[in-house]
C-alpha cells in the first residue's frame, strides 16, 4: 500500500473514531496535548508522514492502537461504561459521554456491545476490577452471566439458569441479599458476558 493511501485510510479511521465518540478536532487536541495546528495538518492530509509520538497520542486518546490506525491490525473499540450508565446506553442506541473510556477488542462485536468493570458481587467467577465485555443477545444458555435491569433499577449481573421453559436470573453470589427472579416482560437483559479480561488496578 502506498504511503499516501495509508495516510488517507488512517485519517478516515481517526475521523470515524472521533465521530463515534462525539469528539471534535478541538476535543482531540486537548485530550492528546497535540497542538491544534499539528493535529489539523494530520487530519487535513497536509503531512504525509506524521511522527509516531503524534500517532501514539491520537491512538491513546481514541482508545485504540497505532496498528489499528495504520490498518496493520484489526481492532474495534467499545465503550467501558459505569454500571449507572448502562441502561441509558442501551435505551439511547449506544450514545456515550465524551469522557468515556474505550476498550479495544480484536473482533467485531454486535451494535450495542459495551464493557464494564466487574463488581465485588461477581467474585469468585470474575476477579474484582476485571473488565467484562457484554454483547446484546436474545438467546440464553445455562450458566451464562447476563447484565439485567428490573424495571428502571440499576443493572445488576445475574446467572442464567434454564429449568424447562422457565429462565431464572440468579444472583452471582449466595452471600448477597438479592433474590432470584424469573425472566419476564418487566426484566430487561442488556446483554450477556462474552469475554473477560484480568485488570490489575
C-alpha positions, 0 to 999 in steps of 0.5 A: 500500500502506498504511503499516501493511501495509508495516510488517507485510510488512517485519517478516515479511521481517526475521523470515524473514531472521533465521530463515534465518540462525539469528539471534535478536532478541538476535543482531540487536541486537548485530550492528546496535548497535540497542538491544534495546528499539528493535529489539523495538518494530520487530519487535513492530509497536509503531512504525509508522514506524521511522527509516531509520538503524534500517532501514539497520542491520537491512538491513546486518546481514541482508545485504540492502537497505532496498528489499528490506525495504520490498518496493520491490525484489526481492532474495534473499540467499545465503550467501558461504561459505569454500571449507572450508565448502562441502561441509558446506553442501551435505551439511547442506541449506544450514545456515550459521554465524551469522557468515556473510556474505550476498550479495544477488542480484536473482533467485531462485536454486535451494535450495542456491545459495551464493557464494564468493570466487574463488581465485588458481587461477581467474585469468585467467577470474575476477579474484582476490577476485571473488565467484562465485555457484554454483547446484546443477545436474545438467546440464553444458555445455562450458566451464562452471566447476563447484565439485567435491569428490573424495571428502571433499577440499576443493572445488576449481573445475574446467572442464567439458569434454564429449568424447562421453559422457565429462565431464572436470573440468579444472583452471582453470589449466595452471600448477597441479599438479592433474590432470584427472579424469573425472566419476564416482560418487566426484566430487561437483559442488556446483554450477556458476558462474552469475554473477560479480561484480568485488570490489575488496578 
